[in-house]
């Protein structure tokens, strides 16, 4: 079975064509500058080949057509007919309380996605546009929506409720939703497989650390808490996002500098996080380089981020009444040994013992804790696209 995985942004579109059974990626790529001019980067992993094209893409429909043309090309294609694409899996950021699992896209589902737009005004419209573009270019091909929020719908009320007047939850659905759910679900399942135990017997803390970061408590295969909240702005300090802070700071800064809410939110989303603290970059590699060169603000930014991860690990171990495994994943989690070591060190009291040599690795599925560590610490590269493809195949095949 061949599944086309689509992740549509406002002016970009990522894609992968894969076989979820063999896990082979036949082709992948990126459409950029949609609505401006249009650029397509197309890769064929088996050939280690990369192709770049300038193609007019006034809308997402032209972008999808460009993807199909690339997949079917006699020179750089991987299929002979569009009919070889059995289904399309779409990443959708927000499903609200309506969706606790992936679903086959129908007219009713599309209507529900429209209702969720106020919860994710920057993401859901683009996701919806991507779905509509695929339906236009590939009529009749079954399509599945896979939600970032769905995995966290198992959280109990004590985890997701905010201490606001209850009417804001009842009327406006203001609550913790959490994000990166597809990644947390994938790596927690892989952790169980690596440990050779059923998910139903394990307490796992998954740390998705990258430009956007979140930590989740996965108890017996279900998310029971996570650090992102009503929006992806909450939780850890990230590349440019502030993470958790005292809401009174907003009033203080807005009054002092005359910011309106739009300006304030731009600061919290685009100018804060490790970029804001370090004054250097939102890229952790740049910040580490600056810290090594003696930049104290850069060192402080790294310390604050790593300390935040460690606090969440401790909190979620307490929330679950113990922990069997801690997983590091995503760009920083998979590639930054120093961040992993800093976040997982000093936790010997709860059964964590790191192994510096085992931890000296990048992007490889492996155990990085000491052999005698009661709590296993794992590095597991995430694969959200594979998870989307697997969900799509399962739903389409009934």
Secondary structure, 3 states (H helix, E strand, C coil): CCEEEEEECCCCEEEEEEECCCCEEEEEEEEECCCCCCEEEEEEHHHCEEEEEECCCCCHHHHHHHHHHHHHCCCCCCCCCHHHCCEEEEEECCCCCCCCCCEECCHHHHHHHHHCHHHCCCCHHHHHHHHHHHHHHCCCCEEEEEECCHHHHHCCHHHHCCCCCCHHHHHHCCCCCCCCHHHHHHHHHHHHHHHCCCHHHCEEEEEECCCCCEEEEEECCEEEEECCCCCCCCCCCCCCCCCCCCCHHHHHHHHHHCCCHHHHHHHHHHCCHHHHHHCCCCCHHHHHHHHHCCCHHHHHHHHHHHHHHHHHHHHHHHHHCCCCEEEEEHHHHHHCHHHHHHHHCCCHHHCECECHHHHCCCCCCEECECCCCCEEEEECCCCHHHHHHHHHHHHHCC
